[in-house]
Amino acid sequence: MINPELKEGDRVVCLQMEDEFSSVPPGTAGTVERVSEIFGITQYNVTWDNGSTLALLSDVDAWDFEENMKKRRRKINEDIEGINDTFMKNIDVFKNFKMKFLKDYLVKLRDCGVTNMLGAAPYLYMGRDRMEIDFKYHNVEDDICDEVLEMANLAQAEMIAGVIKVLESKNKEVSLDNINSYLRRYSSKILENYIALLSL
């Protein structure tokens, strides 16, 4: 919550001060020394950690408790670590697949609405003919879905090409069984990366 009510002794972080030349840049922490009311505006006199003593004014400035900001930073760091773990686990996806194209395809697939994103992995390798049947079954018809169908065979080809690169890099036989098995595995990895990218 932005601009919580403060009392003497509270630790606060400045998010924004009206004066662009303020000696208290965003992110500066300080301790509330006094609270007063002037013409209906609450004024918080703060001793800032950088030595400034500028007051926070309830009508124009923005702040939050220091502890809240620390919790947000911890949460952001945890989220970033989780995203990095996903990318590192799936690093071979970036080496072997055209992630930019596949990401754009997944965005259009999401906007088409034929499936939720947790069920999107098979659509990466399904191909147009199979998808047309699925689209008719779900009764989806619009310009975005038409674009998805136009991209479907290319997505399938990109997935197969990427899987063949993976198989060759692992010295595995490039057989139909291996291709099908790795298509399922790597479509899930690509979807994990896509979801992680959305979290950034």
SELUM-429916 format. One record per residue: residue number from 1; residue in three letters; chain; x, y negated, z negated of N, C-alpha, C, O, CB in turn. Coordinates in pm, whole numbers. Glycine has a CB too. Layout:
BEGIN
   num   residuo   cadena      n_x      n_y      n_z     ca_x     ca_y     ca_z      c_x      c_y      c_z      o_x      o_y      o_z     cb_x     cb_y     cb_z
   NUM       ala        A        X        Y        Z        X        Y        Z        X        Y        Z        X        Y        Z        X        Y        Z
...
***
This chain:
BEGIN
   num   residuo   cadena      n_x      n_y      n_z     ca_x     ca_y     ca_z      c_x      c_y      c_z      o_x      o_y      o_z     cb_x     cb_y     cb_z
     1       met        A       85      118        0        0        0        0       89     -123        0      176     -137      -86      -97        0     -123
     2       ile        A       68     -214       95      146     -337      103       91     -437        2      -30     -443      -20      144     -396      248
     3       asn        A      180     -516      -60      146     -621     -156       69     -571     -278      -38     -622     -310       66     -726      -88
     4       pro        A      125     -469     -348       60     -428     -472       77     -539     -578      169     -619     -570      119     -293     -524
     5       glu        A      -12     -541     -673       -1     -639     -782      123     -606     -865      147     -490     -899     -130     -639     -872
     6       leu        A      201     -708     -897      327     -689     -969      317     -745    -1109      233     -831    -1138      443     -755     -894
     7       lys        A      405     -696    -1196      417     -751    -1332      565     -768    -1364      652     -715    -1294      347     -659    -1439
     8       glu        A      593     -842    -1469      732     -865    -1508      805     -733    -1527      753     -640    -1589      739     -949    -1636
     9       gly        A      926     -726    -1473     1009     -606    -1486      996     -509    -1370     1079     -419    -1356      975     -536    -1611
    10       asp        A      893     -527    -1285      877     -437    -1171      992     -456    -1072     1042     -566    -1051      742     -462    -1101
    11       arg        A     1031     -345    -1012     1128     -350     -903     1050     -357     -772      959     -278     -749     1225     -225     -905
    12       val        A     1087     -452     -687     1013     -480     -566     1109     -489     -448     1227     -520     -465      933     -610     -580
    13       val        A     1057     -461     -328     1135     -476     -205     1060     -574     -115      941     -559      -91     1159     -338     -134
    14       cys        A     1133     -673      -66     1076     -769       28     1061     -703      165     1158     -648      219     1164     -897       37
    15       leu        A      941     -709      221      919     -659      357      921     -772      458      963     -755      573      785     -584      365
    16       gln        A      874     -891      413      875    -1008      501      852    -1132      418      767    -1135      329      767     -995      613
    17       met        A      930    -1237      448      907    -1368      389      872    -1463      501      926    -1454      611     1030    -1419      309
    18       glu        A      781    -1555      473      732    -1646      578      845    -1726      641      848    -1746      762      628    -1741      520
    19       asp        A      938    -1773      559     1047    -1857      609     1147    -1770      686     1212    -1683      628     1118    -1931      492
    20       glu        A     1159    -1795      817     1249    -1712      898     1396    -1731      860     1480    -1647      892     1231    -1744     1046
    21       phe        A     1428    -1841      790     1566    -1865      746     1582    -1829      598     1675    -1877      532     1604    -2013      768
    22       ser        A     1494    -1744      548     1496    -1704      407     1627    -1635      372     1687    -1565      454     1377    -1611      376
    23       ser        A     1671    -1657      247     1791    -1589      197     1758    -1449      148     1844    -1380       92     1856    -1671       84
    24       val        A     1633    -1406      169     1590    -1272      128     1544    -1197      254     1425    -1200      288     1474    -1279       19
    25       pro        A     1636    -1130      321     1597    -1056      442     1512     -933      408     1518     -883      296     1722    -1013      520
    26       pro        A     1432     -885      504     1353     -764      480     1441     -649      432     1551     -627      484     1279     -723      608
    27       gly        A     1391     -576      331     1465     -464      276     1541     -497      150     1595     -408       85     1559     -413      377
    28       thr        A     1545     -628      113     1615     -669       -9     1531     -631     -131     1410     -653     -132     1645     -822       -9
    29       ala        A     1596     -575     -233     1527     -537     -357     1554     -640     -465     1653     -714     -460     1571     -396     -404
    30       gly        A     1464     -643     -563     1483     -736     -674     1392     -700     -790     1314     -605     -783     1457     -879     -629
    31       thr        A     1405     -779     -899     1326     -757    -1020     1236     -877    -1046     1281     -992    -1042     1419     -731    -1142
    32       val        A     1108     -850    -1072     1012     -957    -1101     1041    -1014    -1240     1044     -940    -1339      864     -905    -1091
    33       glu        A     1063    -1147    -1246     1094    -1214    -1373      971    -1282    -1433      956    -1286    -1555     1206    -1317    -1352
    34       arg        A      883    -1334    -1347      766    -1407    -1398      656    -1403    -1294      681    -1400    -1173      803    -1554    -1432
    35       val        A      530    -1402    -1343      414    -1405    -1255      332    -1528    -1292      303    -1552    -1409      328    -1274    -1268
    36       ser        A      295    -1606    -1190      213    -1725    -1217      110    -1744    -1106      121    -1687     -998      302    -1851    -1229
    37       glu        A       11    -1825    -1137      -97    -1854    -1043      -95    -2002    -1014     -102    -2084    -1105     -236    -1809    -1100
    38       ile        A      -85    -2038     -884      -82    -2179     -846     -184    -2200     -735     -169    -2148     -625       62    -2223     -800
    39       phe        A     -290    -2277     -765     -397    -2305     -668     -452    -2178     -605     -476    -2173     -485     -345    -2399     -559
    40       gly        A     -472    -2075     -687     -530    -1949     -639     -433    -1857     -569     -472    -1750     -523     -641    -1979     -547
    41       ile        A     -306    -1897     -560     -203    -1814     -496     -114    -1756     -606      -63    -1829     -690     -118    -1897     -393
    42       thr        A      -97    -1625     -603       -9    -1561     -700      135    -1578     -654      169    -1552     -539      -43    -1410     -719
    43       gln        A      219    -1623     -749      362    -1642     -720      440    -1549     -810      423    -1548     -932      407    -1791     -740
    44       tyr        A      526    -1471     -749      613    -1379     -823      756    -1431     -815      818    -1429     -709      602    -1233     -768
    45       asn        A      807    -1477     -929      946    -1519     -934     1032    -1394     -947     1015    -1314    -1039      972    -1619    -1052
    46       val        A     1125    -1378     -852     1205    -1256     -843     1353    -1292     -845     1396    -1386     -778     1170    -1175     -716
    47       thr        A     1429    -1216     -922     1575    -1223     -911     1615    -1111     -816     1608     -993     -849     1646    -1208    -1053
    48       trp        A     1657    -1153     -696     1691    -1055     -591     1832    -1003     -611     1919    -1074     -662     1676    -1118     -451
    49       asp        A     1854     -881     -569     1985     -816     -585     2096     -889     -509     2213     -874     -542     1978     -672     -538
    50       asn        A     2060     -969     -407     2161    -1043     -332     2190    -1181     -392     2264    -1260     -333     2117    -1058     -188
    51       gly        A     2130    -1210     -511     2157    -1335     -581     2053    -1444     -559     2052    -1543     -632     2287    -1387     -538
    52       ser        A     1965    -1427     -462     1861    -1527     -437     1755    -1523     -546     1735    -1420     -611     1797    -1505     -299
    53       thr        A     1686    -1636     -564     1577    -1642     -662     1446    -1690     -597     1357    -1741     -666     1615    -1735     -780
    54       leu        A     1436    -1675     -465     1313    -1716     -397     1194    -1636     -448     1206    -1517     -476     1327    -1700     -244
    55       ala        A     1079    -1703     -459      957    -1638     -508      879    -1576     -393      885    -1622     -279      869    -1739     -583
    56       leu        A      807    -1470     -426      712    -1410     -332      577    -1479     -350      533    -1501     -462      699    -1256     -356
    57       leu        A      513    -1513     -240      382    -1579     -245      277    -1484     -188      294    -1429      -79      384    -1713     -166
    58       ser        A      169    -1464     -263       70    -1362     -225       -1    -1392      -94      -55    -1300      -32      -31    -1347     -333
    59       asp        A       -5    -1517      -50      -81    -1549       70        0    -1536      200      -59    -1530      308     -135    -1688       60
    60       val        A      133    -1532      192      212    -1532      316      321    -1425      323      366    -1391      432      276    -1665      333
    61       asp        A      363    -1371      210      475    -1276      209      425    -1132      198      310    -1107      165      571    -1308       94
    62       ala        A      515    -1038      226      481     -896      218      587     -823      138      707     -851      152      467     -833      360
    63       trp        A      544     -729       53      636     -654      -33      575     -520      -70      458     -493      -42      669     -735     -160
    64       asp        A      656     -438     -134      609     -312     -191      701     -276     -307      811     -331     -320      605     -197      -83
    65       phe        A      655     -183     -390      739     -136     -501      863      -67     -444      854        2     -342      660      -40     -594
    66       glu        A      976      -84     -509     1100      -21     -465     1086      131     -461     1136      195     -369     1216      -60     -557
    67       glu        A     1018      189     -560     1003      335     -565      924      386     -444      955      492     -389      933      376     -696
    68       asn        A      821      311     -404      744      351     -285      833      353     -161      824      444      -78      625      256     -262
    69       met        A      919      251     -149     1008      244      -33     1107      361      -35     1137      419       69     1084      110      -32
    70       lys        A     1157      395     -154     1250      510     -165     1181      638     -123     1240      721      -55     1304      523     -310
    71       lys        A     1054      656     -165      979      777     -127      961      783       24      975      889       84      841      780     -198
    72       arg        A      929      668       85      912      665      231     1042      702      301     1042      780      397      865      525      277
    73       arg        A     1154      645      252     1284      677      314     1315      825      302     1363      887      397     1396      594      248
    74       arg        A     1288      883      182     1313     1027      163     1229     1109      261     1277     1204      322     1282     1069       17
    75       lys        A     1101     1071      275     1010     1143      365     1059     1132      509     1060     1232      582      866     1087      353
    76       ile        A     1100     1012      551     1152      993      687     1277     1078      708     1291     1144      811     1185      844      712
    77       asn        A     1368     1078      609     1490     1159      621     1459     1308      630     1521     1380      708     1582     1134      501
    78       glu        A     1360     1353      550     1320     1494      556     1262     1526      693     1291     1631      750     1219     1527      445
    79       asp        A     1178     1435      745     1118     1457      877     1226     1464      985     1222     1549     1073     1016     1345      909
    80       ile        A     1322     1372      977     1431     1370     1077     1513     1497     1068     1551     1555     1170     1522     1245     1057
    81       glu        A     1542     1542      944     1618     1667      928     1543     1784      989     1602     1870     1053     1646     1694      779
    82       gly        A     1409     1786      968     1327     1894     1024     1329     1891     1176     1338     1996     1241     1183     1882      975
    83       ile        A     1321     1771     1233     1325     1756     1378     1462     1800     1431     1470     1872     1531     1296     1609     1420
    84       asn        A     1570     1756     1364     1705     1796     1406     1723     1947     1398     1786     2007     1485     1810     1727     1320
    85       asp        A     1666     2009     1293     1674     2155     1280     1606     2223     1398     1656     2321     1453     1611     2203     1147
    86       thr        A     1488     2170     1436     1415     2225     1551     1498     2214     1677     1511     2311     1752     1280     2154     1571
    87       phe        A     1556     2095     1700     1637     2075     1821     1759     2166     1822     1793     2224     1925     1681     1930     1833
    88       met        A     1826     2179     1707     1946     2263     1702     1910     2410     1725     1984     2483     1791     2018     2246     1567
    89       lys        A     1798     2452     1669     1754     2591     1686     1721     2619     1833     1739     2730     1882     1630     2620     1598
    90       asn        A     1672     2515     1902     1629     2530     2041     1720     2457     2139     1675     2414     2245     1487     2480     2057
    91       ile        A     1847     2443     2104     1940     2363     2186     1952     2419     2328     1973     2343     2423     2078     2357     2120
    92       asp        A     1940     2551     2344     1954     2608     2477     1841     2567     2571     1853     2579     2693     1959     2759     2468
    93       val        A     1730     2518     2514     1621     2466     2597     1670     2346     2678     1640     2335     2797     1500     2426     2509
    94       phe        A     1746     2257     2614     1796     2138     2683     1902     2174     2788     1917     2104     2889     1856     2039     2582
    95       lys        A     1973     2283     2765     2077     2324     2859     2020     2389     2984     2075     2375     3093     2174     2419     2792
    96       asn        A     1909     2460     2968     1862     2547     3076     1730     2505     3143     1694     2558     3248     1846     2683     3024
    97       phe        A     1658     2411     3082     1527     2372     3134     1521     2222     3158     1590     2145     3091     1415     2416     3038
    98       lys        A     1438     2180     3253     1419     2038     3281     1316     1983     3183     1197     1974     3213     1373     2014     3429
    99       met        A     1364     1948     3064     1275     1910     2953     1193     1786     2985     1079     1775     2942     1356     1887     2827
   100       lys        A     1251     1692     3060     1176     1569     3094     1050     1604     3173      941     1558     3139     1266     1471     3175
   101       phe        A     1066     1685     3279      950     1725     3358      850     1802     3273      730     1775     3278      993     1810     3479
   102       leu        A      899     1897     3195      809     1981     3115      738     1900     3007      622     1927     2975      887     2095     3050
   103       lys        A      807     1799     2952      741     1710     2855      629     1632     2923      519     1623     2869      844     1612     2791
   104       asp        A      656     1576     3040      553     1502     3114      433     1591     3146      318     1549     3138      612     1442     3243
   105       tyr        A      462     1713     3183      356     1810     3214      271     1838     3089      149     1842     3097      417     1943     3268
   106       leu        A      337     1858     2975      264     1885     2851      180     1765     2807       71     1782     2753      362     1923     2739
   107       val        A      230     1644     2832      151     1523     2799       22     1522     2881      -85     1496     2828      234     1394     2826
   108       lys        A       34     1551     3011      -86     1554     3097     -180     1668     3057     -302     1652     3059      -45     1569     3245
   109       leu        A     -122     1781     3020     -204     1894     2975     -281     1857     2849     -399     1889     2836     -115     2017     2948
   110       arg        A     -214     1788     2757     -281     1741     2635     -396     1647     2671     -507     1661     2618     -180     1670     2542
   111       asp        A     -369     1551     2760     -471     1453     2797     -588     1517     2873     -700     1467     2867     -408     1343     2882
   112       cys        A     -560     1626     2942     -666     1699     3014     -766     1760     2916     -886     1762     2944     -605     1809     3103
   113       gly        A     -717     1809     2802     -806     1860     2697     -853     2003     2716     -946     2046     2648     -924     1773     2687
   114       val        A     -790     2079     2805     -832     2217     2826     -791     2306     2708     -852     2411     2685     -773     2271     2956
   115       thr        A     -688     2265     2635     -641     2342     2519     -582     2246     2418     -540     2135     2452     -536     2450     2561
   116       asn        A     -581     2288     2291     -505     2207     2195     -358     2242     2211     -325     2346     2269     -554     2232     2047
   117       met        A     -271     2158     2162     -129     2176     2191      -70     2301     2128       31     2352     2177      -52     2055     2144
   118       leu        A     -130     2351     2022      -78     2474     1963      -98     2594     2056      -27     2694     2045     -146     2501     1828
   119       gly        A     -195     2583     2147     -219     2690     2242     -166     2663     2381     -203     2731     2477     -365     2717     2250
   120       ala        A      -79     2563     2393      -36     2515     2525       77     2597     2587       98     2588     2708        7     2374     2514
   121       ala        A      150     2676     2509      269     2744     2561      244     2825     2689      321     2813     2783      326     2835     2455
   122       pro        A      138     2908     2696      119     2987     2819       94     2902     2944      120     2947     3056        3     3082     2801
   123       tyr        A       43     2781     2925       16     2694     3040      145     2647     3108      142     2597     3220      -67     2574     2996
   124       leu        A      257     2662     3039      385     2625     3100      423     2719     3214      490     2678     3309      494     2624     2995
   125       tyr        A      380     2845     3206      421     2942     3308      304     3009     3378      323     3099     3459      508     3048     3245
   126       met        A      182     2965     3348       63     3032     3399       46     3018     3552        2     3112     3617      -58     2976     3329
   127       gly        A       79     2903     3606       60     2881     3749      -81     2835     3784     -175     2856     3707       92     3006     3824
   128       arg        A      -94     2774     3898     -218     2708     3938     -337     2804     3950     -445     2775     3898     -198     2638     4071
   129       asp        A     -319     2918     4017     -433     3008     4041     -498     3052     3910     -620     3048     3895     -388     3131     4121
   130       arg        A     -415     3094     3816     -467     3140     3686     -528     3023     3609     -629     3040     3541     -355     3205     3603
   131       met        A     -469     2904     3620     -520     2788     3547     -653     2741     3603     -739     2695     3528     -419     2674     3551
   132       glu        A     -672     2751     3734     -801     2710     3793     -916     2792     3733    -1023     2738     3706     -798     2727     3946
   133       ile        A     -893     2920     3714     -994     3007     3651    -1022     2958     3509    -1138     2947     3468     -947     3156     3648
   134       asp        A     -915     2928     3435     -928     2880     3298    -1003     2747     3292    -1088     2725     3206     -790     2867     3232
   135       phe        A     -970     2658     3384    -1035     2526     3388    -1185     2540     3416    -1266     2471     3356     -968     2436     3495
   136       lys        A    -1221     2631     3509    -1363     2653     3538    -1434     2709     3416    -1546     2668     3384    -1379     2749     3658
   137       tyr        A    -1369     2803     3348    -1429     2863     3228    -1455     2758     3121    -1559     2759     3056    -1338     2973     3172
   138       his        A    -1360     2665     3103    -1376     2559     3002    -1450     2437     3057    -1473     2340     2984    -1239     2516     2950
   139       asn        A    -1488     2443     3184    -1565     2336     3247    -1498     2199     3233    -1559     2102     3189    -1704     2331     3186
   140       val        A    -1369     2194     3271    -1298     2065     3268    -1270     2021     3411    -1214     2094     3492    -1165     2076     3187
   141       glu        A    -1310     1898     3438    -1286     1840     3569    -1267     1690     3554    -1360     1618     3518    -1404     1872     3666
   142       asp        A    -1148     1644     3580    -1123     1500     3590     -988     1481     3659     -920     1578     3692    -1124     1431     3449
   143       asp        A     -951     1356     3680     -827     1327     3755     -703     1381     3687     -612     1430     3752     -813     1177     3776
   144       ile        A     -700     1372     3553     -582     1419     3480     -569     1571     3495     -459     1622     3514     -590     1380     3331
   145       cys        A     -682     1641     3485     -677     1787     3501     -635     1825     3642     -566     1925     3662     -814     1850     3468
   146       asp        A     -677     1745     3741     -632     1769     3879     -480     1752     3889     -414     1829     3959     -703     1672     3977
   147       glu        A     -426     1651     3818     -280     1630     3818     -208     1749     3754     -102     1790     3800     -244     1500     3744
   148       val        A     -267     1802     3647     -208     1919     3580     -204     2037     3678     -103     2107     3688     -290     1957     3452
   149       leu        A     -313     2058     3748     -316     2167     3846     -212     2147     3956     -148     2242     4001     -456     2180     3909
   150       glu        A     -195     2021     3999      -95     1991     4102       46     2023     4052      133     2062     4131     -104     1844     4144
   151       met        A       70     2007     3922      203     2030     3865      225     2175     3821      338     2215     3795      224     1938     3746
   152       ala        A      117     2252     3812      123     2384     3749      223     2479     3814      301     2543     3745      -13     2448     3750
   153       asn        A      223     2487     3947      316     2579     4014      461     2534     3997      551     2617     3985      282     2590     4163
   154       leu        A      483     2402     3997      620     2353     3976      665     2382     3832      780     2418     3810      628     2201     4006
   155       ala        A      573     2367     3736      606     2401     3596      642     2548     3586      740     2585     3520      487     2367     3501
   156       gln        A      563     2633     3651      591     2776     3651      729     2805     3712      806     2883     3657      481     2851     3729
   157       ala        A      758     2741     3824      888     2761     3890     1003     2714     3802     1107     2780     3793      892     2688     4025
   158       glu        A      985     2598     3737     1089     2546     3646     1112     2641     3528     1225     2662     3486     1051     2406     3594
   159       met        A     1003     2696     3476     1016     2790     3365     1091     2916     3408     1180     2963     3337      876     2828     3310
   160       ile        A     1056     2969     3523     1123     3091     3571     1271     3063     3598     1357     3143     3562     1055     3144     3700
   161       ala        A     1301     2948     3661     1442     2913     3688     1520     2899     3557     1633     2945     3547     1450     2781     3769
   162       gly        A     1459     2836     3457     1525     2820     3327     1549     2951     3258     1655     2974     3200     1443     2731     3238
   163       val        A     1449     3040     3263     1462     3172     3201     1572     3254     3269     1648     3324     3203     1327     3248     3207
   164       ile        A     1580     3244     3401     1688     3316     3473     1825     3265     3429     1917     3344     3410     1671     3300     3627
   165       lys        A     1838     3133     3411     1965     3077     3361     1998     3133     3222     2112     3169     3195     1958     2922     3354
   166       val        A     1895     3141     3135     1916     3195     3000     1962     3340     3008     2059     3379     2943     1787     3184     2915
   167       leu        A     1892     3420     3088     1927     3562     3100     2070     3579     3152     2146     3662     3102     1829     3634     3194
   168       glu        A     2106     3500     3251     2242     3509     3306     2346     3467     3203     2452     3527     3194     2255     3423     3432
   169       ser        A     2315     3363     3125     2411     3316     3024     2430     3418     2912     2533     3420     2846     2364     3182     2964
   170       lys        A     2328     3504     2892     2336     3608     2789     2377     3743     2848     2375     3845     2778     2202     3620     2716
   171       asn        A     2413     3744     2977     2449     3868     3047     2340     3975     3036     2368     4094     3021     2580     3922     2991
   172       lys        A     2214     3928     3045     2101     4020     3043     2055     4045     3186     2075     3962     3274     1984     3964     2956
   173       glu        A     1993     4160     3207     1942     4194     3340     1829     4098     3376     1740     4071     3295     1894     4342     3344
   174       val        A     1831     4048     3499     1724     3960     3547     1616     4049     3607     1604     4064     3729     1779     3855     3654
   175       ser        A     1537     4110     3517     1429     4200     3558     1295     4133     3530     1288     4035     3455     1440     4337     3485
   176       leu        A     1190     4186     3590     1056     4131     3570     1017     4137     3422      959     4043     3368      953     4207     3655
   177       asp        A     1049     4250     3356     1016     4263     3212     1088     4157     3130     1027     4092     3045     1054     4403     3160
   178       asn        A     1217     4139     3157     1294     4038     3081     1244     3897     3110     1233     3814     3019     1443     4049     3116
   179       ile        A     1213     3870     3236     1162     3736     3271     1032     3709     3196     1016     3602     3137     1139     3723     3424
   180       asn        A      939     3804     3198      811     3785     3129      829     3768     2979      765     3682     2917      719     3903     3155
   181       ser        A      917     3848     2921      942     3839     2777     1003     3703     2740      961     3640     2643     1036     3952     2732
   182       tyr        A     1101     3660     2819     1167     3533     2790     1079     3413     2824     1094     3307     2762     1297     3523     2867
   183       leu        A      988     3426     2919      893     3317     2947      809     3289     2823      789     3173     2787      802     3353     3067
   184       arg        A      760     3393     2759      679     3374     2638      763     3310     2526      719     3216     2460      620     3510     2589
   185       arg        A      884     3363     2508      970     3312     2401     1007     3165     2425      998     3082     2334     1098     3397     2391
   186       tyr        A     1049     3134     2547     1099     2999     2573      988     2896     2593     1011     2777     2571     1188     3001     2696
   187       ser        A      870     2939     2632      759     2844     2636      725     2797     2495      689     2681     2474      633     2907     2704
   188       ser        A      737     2887     2397      716     2848     2257      824     2753     2209      795     2656     2138      712     2972     2167
   189       lys        A      949     2779     2247     1059     2690     2208     1041     2550     2268     1063     2449     2201     1194     2749     2253
   190       ile        A     1001     2546     2395      980     2417     2462      867     2341     2393      876     2220     2375      949     2437     2612
   191       leu        A      762     2412     2357      650     2347     2287      695     2295     2151      654     2186     2111      533     2446     2270
   192       glu        A      777     2370     2079      831     2322     1950      909     2193     1969      892     2098     1892      921     2430     1886
   193       asn        A      994     2189     2072     1071     2067     2100      979     1951     2134     1001     1838     2088     1170     2091     2215
   194       tyr        A      877     1978     2214      781     1873     2253      713     1814     2129      703     1692     2114      675     1930     2351
   195       ile        A      667     1902     2040      599     1855     1918      696     1778     1831      659     1677     1771      539     1974     1838
   196       ala        A      821     1824     1823      923     1751     1745      949     1613     1806      965     1516     1733     1055     1832     1739
   197       leu        A      954     1604     1940      975     1475     2007      862     1378     1976      885     1258     1961      987     1494     2158
   198       leu        A      739     1430     1965      624     1344     1933      636     1285     1794      581     1178     1766      494     1423     1944
   199       ser        A      711     1355     1705      725     1308     1568      825     1196     1553      829     1131     1448      764     1421     1479
   200       leu        A      905     1171     1653     1007     1066     1645      946      929     1647     1018      829     1641     1106     1079     1759
***
